Amino acid sequence: MIEYIGFVAASLTTLSFLPQTIQIIKTRDTKSISLVMYIMFVSGVALWLTYGMYKGDKPLIFANTITLILSSIILVFKLNEVFGKK
């Protein structure tokens, strides 16, 4: 039962990135997001994924794999905006 709760929580928090990712892909507008925050966030998510894999925690692995993909897409768009590659 507790793992089910973990998967539901992971799904909700992970899927919250989907609308923002879609919006940024469509508009290519990342001016209002912080580069430093996204670098820190993507790094933290990568570490959580590593931790989840080490512990064998399926909800952590599930959530952080998807979150890492979605937030990395946003980070790439932000880096392109900051460094002039459009």
C-alpha positions, -999 to 999 in steps of 0.1 A, spaced: 0 0 0 28 25 9 44 19 -25 11 27 -42 10 60 -23 45 66 -35 37 60 -71 6 83 -69 27 111 -53 55 105 -78 31 107 -107 14 139 -96 47 158 -89 63 144 -120 35 152 -143 33 187 -130 64 194 -152 46 183 -184 25 215 -191 56 237 -186 77 215 -208 51 215 -236 47 253 -232 85 259 -236 88 235 -266 59 254 -283 70 290 -275 107 285 -270 103 312 -243 125 306 -212 131 343 -202 111 340 -170 129 310 -156 161 310 -137 191 292 -153 208 286 -119 176 272 -104 172 247 -133 209 237 -132 205 230 -94 172 213 -99 183 190 -127 214 181 -107 193 174 -76 169 152 -96 199 133 -111 212 126 -75 177 115 -63 176 91 -92 210 78 -83 198 74 -47 166 57 -58 185 33 -80 209 25 -52 181 18 -27 159 0 -53 130 24 -46 107 20 -76 86 52 -70 118 73 -67 133 57 -98 100 62 -118 95 98 -107 130 110 -110 136 94 -144 106 112 -159 113 144 -140 150 143 -152 139 140 -188 113 168 -186 134 192 -166 165 185 -188 144 195 -219 136 228 -202 172 233 -192 184 227 -228 160 253 -240 171 277 -213 208 272 -221 201 278 -258 183 310 -249 211 322 -226 240 313 -250 223 324 -282 216 292 -300 180 294 -313 
